[in-house]
């Protein structure tokens, strides 16, 4: 509570560094120079007045995006929480202004920028494994009380003996051709002239030749 939120427009003064904190969180740090511009009435033009330096801290996903997007000299707009720290080094008193950044972006009033969305990597949800086309079982599917399985269906590989075609059984050479199929008896009167009796073969409709 009672945090001082500031928005600072300036230029990157140092190359952002990247490291991991003691708790494993990613952190990036760089210096930001904000120069005040004032109108010079004598020369009738804008001139630099003074420059303030801030140490910007970026954490977690923002830290990685800053390292991959920001370089020295680029104009930035930084929004975050301001912290003023006083330290004493070698008998001298130092005052530093740090900003815990919440949002960092390029100043489009001074140039163009291309945005690319980065999605954090997330583990895929665990799904039950079942064979494709298998019966979901009682109580599942359209007629059951539970909804059918959704998402990717993983198939279980089948052995090669079930996938490859099996050779057809061979008939041994000694077996010989199959016996002829009897089609009926031939009348006695047909033996004399060599032609079968029509009455004897009238009941035969088809002869299968193997």
C-alpha positions in Angstrom: 0.0 0.0 0.0 1.0 3.7 -0.4 3.2 2.8 -3.3 4.4 5.7 -5.6 3.6 4.8 -9.1 5.5 6.7 -11.8 5.8 6.8 -15.6 9.2 7.8 -16.9 10.1 8.5 -20.5 13.7 8.2 -21.3 16.5 6.4 -23.2 18.3 3.2 -22.3 21.7 4.1 -20.9 23.2 0.6 -20.2 22.7 -2.8 -21.8 20.1 -4.8 -19.8 21.6 -7.7 -17.9 19.9 -10.9 -17.0 20.3 -13.2 -14.0 18.4 -15.4 -11.6 17.6 -14.3 -8.1 18.0 -16.4 -5.0 14.4 -17.6 -5.2 14.9 -18.7 -8.8 13.0 -15.8 -10.4 14.5 -14.1 -13.5 15.5 -10.5 -13.1 16.8 -7.9 -15.5 18.4 -4.5 -14.7 19.3 -1.5 -16.7 19.8 2.3 -16.4 17.3 4.7 -17.8 18.2 8.3 -18.6 15.4 10.9 -18.6 16.3 14.3 -20.0 14.2 17.3 -19.4 13.7 19.5 -22.5 13.0 23.2 -22.1 12.3 26.1 -24.5 15.3 28.4 -24.9 13.9 31.9 -25.5 17.3 33.4 -26.5 18.0 30.8 -29.2 14.3 30.1 -29.8 14.7 26.3 -29.8 14.3 23.4 -27.5 17.4 22.5 -25.4 18.3 19.9 -22.8 18.0 21.1 -19.3 19.2 18.2 -16.9 19.2 14.4 -16.9 17.9 12.1 -14.2 19.1 8.5 -14.0 16.9 5.6 -12.8 17.8 1.9 -12.2 14.9 -0.1 -13.7 14.3 -3.6 -12.4 12.2 -6.1 -14.4 11.1 -9.5 -13.0 10.1 -12.9 -14.3 8.6 -12.9 -17.8 9.1 -9.1 -18.2 12.8 -9.6 -17.6 13.2 -12.1 -20.4 11.2 -9.9 -22.8 13.3 -6.8 -21.9 16.6 -8.6 -22.7 15.3 -9.8 -26.0 13.8 -6.4 -27.1 15.7 -3.5 -25.5 19.2 -2.2 -26.4 21.2 0.9 -25.6 19.9 4.2 -26.9 16.3 3.2 -27.5 13.5 5.4 -26.2 11.3 3.7 -23.6 8.3 4.4 -21.5 8.6 2.7 -18.1 5.8 2.4 -15.6 6.4 1.1 -12.1 6.9 1.6 -8.4 9.5 4.2 -7.4 11.9 3.5 -4.5 14.4 6.0 -3.2 17.4 4.4 -1.4 20.1 6.1 0.6 23.5 4.4 1.0 26.9 5.3 2.4 30.0 4.1 0.6 33.6 5.0 1.6 32.3 7.8 3.7 30.1 9.3 1.0 26.4 9.4 0.9 24.7 8.0 -2.2 21.0 8.4 -3.2 19.6 6.1 -5.9 16.2 6.0 -7.6 15.0 2.5 -8.5 11.9 1.6 -10.4 10.3 -1.8 -10.0 8.8 -2.0 -13.5 5.3 -3.2 -14.2 5.2 -2.3 -17.9 8.0 -1.4 -20.4 7.5 -0.3 -24.0 9.1 1.6 -26.8 8.2 5.3 -27.2 6.3 5.2 -30.6 6.4 9.0 -30.8 10.0 8.7 -31.7 10.1 5.6 -33.9 8.4 2.4 -34.9 8.4 -1.0 -33.2 7.3 -4.6 -34.2 5.4 -6.5 -31.5 5.7 -10.3 -31.2 3.6 -12.2 -28.7 5.4 -14.8 -26.6 3.3 -17.5 -24.9 4.7 -19.2 -21.9 5.3 -23.0 -22.3 2.7 -25.1 -20.5 2.7 -28.9 -20.1 0.1 -30.8 -22.0 -2.8 -32.2 -20.0 -2.6 -35.9 -19.3 -5.1 -37.9 -21.4 -6.1 -41.6 -21.1 -4.7 -43.9 -23.7 -7.1 -46.1 -25.7 -7.1 -47.8 -29.0 -8.8 -46.0 -31.9 -12.2 -47.4 -32.6 -12.4 -49.2 -29.2 -15.7 -49.3 -27.3 -15.6 -46.6 -24.6 -17.4 -49.1 -22.2 -20.5 -48.8 -20.2 -21.4 -45.5 -18.8 -19.3 -43.6 -21.4 -20.1 -42.1 -24.8 -23.4 -40.7 -26.1 -25.6 -43.2 -24.2 -23.6 -43.1 -20.9 -23.6 -40.7 -18.0 -20.0 -39.4 -18.7 -18.9 -37.5 -21.8 -16.7 -39.2 -24.3 -13.0 -38.7 -24.4 -12.0 -35.5 -26.0 -8.7 -34.3 -27.5 -6.0 -36.5 -29.0 -6.6 -40.2 -29.3 -3.4 -42.3 -29.0 -3.4 -45.6 -30.8 -1.6 -48.7 -29.4 0.8 -50.2 -32.0 -0.2 -53.7 -33.2 2.3 -56.5 -33.6 3.7 -57.1 -37.1 2.0 -60.5 -37.2 -1.4 -58.8 -37.2 -0.5 -56.1 -39.7 1.5 -57.9 -42.4 -0.5 -60.3 -44.7 0.0 -64.0 -43.9 0.9 -66.3 -46.8 -1.9 -68.6 -48.0 -1.5 -72.3 -47.2 0.1 -74.3 -50.1 -1.3 -77.5 -51.3 1.4 -80.2 -51.6 2.2 -81.4 -55.1 1.5 -85.0 -54.3 -2.1 -84.3 -53.6 -3.1 -84.0 -57.3 -6.0 -82.1 -58.7 -9.4 -82.3 -56.9 -11.8 -85.0 -57.9 -14.4 -84.0 -60.5 -17.9 -83.1 -59.4 -20.5 -85.6 -60.6 -23.3 -84.0 -62.6 -25.6 -86.9 -62.9 -26.1 -90.1 -64.8 -26.3 -90.4 -68.6 -29.1 -92.3 -70.2 -28.4 -95.7 -71.8 -29.8 -94.6 -75.2 -27.2 -91.7 -75.3 -24.2 -94.2 -75.1 -25.0 -95.4 -78.7 -24.9 -92.0 -80.4 -22.3 -90.2 -78.0 -24.7 -87.5 -76.9 -26.2 -87.3 -73.3 -29.9 -87.7 -72.8 -31.7 -84.3 -72.5 -33.9 -85.7 -69.7 -30.9 -86.9 -67.7 -29.1 -83.5 -67.8 -32.2 -81.2 -67.6 -31.8 -81.0 -63.9 -28.2 -79.7 -64.0 -28.1 -75.9 -64.0 -24.4 -75.2 -63.5 -21.2 -77.2 -63.3 -18.3 -75.8 -61.2 -14.8 -76.6 -62.6 -12.0 -76.5 -60.0 
